[in-house]
Amino acid sequence: MNSSTILEPPGRQELAEARSRVGRYAHRTPVLTSSHFDRLTGAELYFKCENFQKVGAFKFRGACNAVFSLSSDELERGVVAHSSGNHAQALALAARLRGTRATIVMPENASAIKVAAVRDYGADVVFCQPTQEAREGETARIVQETGASLIHPFNDSRIIAGQSTAAQELLEEVAELDLILAPVGGGGLLSGCALAAHYNSPRTRVVGTEPAAADDAARSLEAGRILPAVPPATIADGLLTSLGELTFAIIRDHVERIVTVDESAIIAAMRSVWERMKIIIEPSSAVPVAALSSGDLDVRGRRVGIILSGGNVDLDRLPWQA
Amino acid sequence: MNSSTILEPPGRQELAEARSRVGRYAHRTPVLTSSHFDRLTGAELYFKCENFQKVGAFKFRGACNAVFSLSSDELERGVVAHSSGNHAQALALAARLRGTRATIVMPENASAIKVAAVRDYGADVVFCQPTQEAREGETARIVQETGASLIHPFNDSRIIAGQSTAAQELLEEVAELDLILAPVGGGGLLSGCALAAHYNSPRTRVVGTEPAAADDAARSLEAGRILPAVPPATIADGLLTSLGELTFAIIRDHVERIVTVDESAIIAAMRSVWERMKIIIEPSSAVPVAALSSGDLDVRGRRVGIILSGGNVDLDRLPWQA
């Protein structure tokens, strides 16, 4: 796969290759059930726990697929990305496992903890001004100077195929799912879920879930073009990004719709999962859980898969304590 | 089994019966591993997740075994216990599942949340003064008036056999464990673990772990008699109780020793499990994890089972935020 094909949707073959490639390095995360949430919703719920994934989020799947599909020439020149979130750590770890060098462009004001985590995985960190323009400029400069492969966090066919492996595993483990719910930020996870269902379980519908306070994906689908999420203000800080061209096209073609939920519902759902299931999920993961009770989605009697996207939370500042 | 035998240690037969009885109603909780904690300790660690058990703690196992081993005559008269902790909810749920009535004696100053939880499981709550004397007096009165069976939270052979099923499952799932670590409060869980290893895996040593601030079990074993934990002051509020005669005798005969850990190590271990394993454990569960790094226990190269006893935490007040 060369750079011209990374902006085309991955096909059946690419998904199968990703499943095999990612399966060797990522955790096959458990699928949990909860009699509490089943009672509450009248549905049969299956929670795919990407909060237990390496680096604490599904992002490792995409990064792993992208890095392990590079040629040996490409591997010699390393990989680069700009990210201050889970993609940065995911790419750093995938590069270390593959024995290549990762350079992560981070804003000067990134938290010390996140910078340290990326460095712990062996990546080089390059700082830039905290603007989108500066990040992209610095990243482009590194690509030009070093020939490193740019690994975009979501608008990349290899990343989407990698993220699809969470839903692929879920569909292998739980037969006859009626519905899969996933959060949508940049759309890598949601478009991966949509393609996994499209190719591996066509009867399974896929619905995206999004904070009402950052509802750019819902509005973009309605408008038929990508609308930016400005200024997004949600506690679900993994979902601030706007869709990319590739994820937009896949979601438009294969996702039934986007359900939005408000901030208080996200916080309540997050707390409820912590209390009842005794697992730590980040706010973005609580978005599909909140959607279950939004009144905007009829799940009674259905078999519903939910992707819990990650578990990276600042334990000093919990949202219900604000 | 009648009331004279509930103060004798359960034997091989009682443990096997408990395994079968409890297995029908309790969750077979997962055993998790963590490359982070393996690296940190140089051991192979296997975490038995009783935080995922019904009512959020191993206590359901003992209550379930006790209630389901009652005769139909006894069932007609119901069960009673005094408890403001996990045993109260565990007994209430077990009684509901068995179709008998539970009466729980709770101190007037018990938190509203705990009272509501017990009532949610269908038990009757009777309040008393918040002294040990008042609790025991009120409980004895109910036993006398109603003929209900008193189900002690730990000093009861049926309870100990029930708690042993956590370690029995762990030993079935993970072969050749060198060591099992469990927290000790009243000693029901620890003595159950010790008997499970004694009968089912004699090569496996069992070590208790206890807060230094409530080290009555360690001191009792040293003194050769039960010493009260007065005044215990630990964040591990599941471990405040002193040993009973039965649990003392079993622990004396079958537990290698007790390792104590200080409060700051308990809090650090709890936070570390939350951050790295993305699961919610209560402070008592963090006690054996803290013991791993105490310097008082050499686990390098060993296969070590750890019982994570429960996950009931007040999410509004986390210990590292105090």
Boltz contact constraints between the chains, C-beta under 6 A:
constraints:
  - contact:
      token1: [A, 51]
      token2: [B, 278]
      max_distance: 6.0
  - contact:
      token1: [A, 52]
      token2: [B, 278]
      max_distance: 6.0
  - contact:
      token1: [A, 274]
      token2: [B, 280]
      max_distance: 6.0
  - contact:
      token1: [A, 278]
      token2: [B, 51]
      max_distance: 6.0
  - contact:
      token1: [A, 278]
      token2: [B, 52]
      max_distance: 6.0
  - contact:
      token1: [A, 278]
      token2: [B, 280]
      max_distance: 6.0
  - contact:
      token1: [A, 278]
      token2: [B, 311]
      max_distance: 6.0
  - contact:
      token1: [A, 279]
      token2: [B, 279]
      max_distance: 6.0
  - contact:
      token1: [A, 280]
      token2: [B, 274]
      max_distance: 6.0
  - contact:
      token1: [A, 280]
      token2: [B, 278]
      max_distance: 6.0
  - contact:
      token1: [A, 311]
      token2: [B, 278]
      max_distance: 6.0
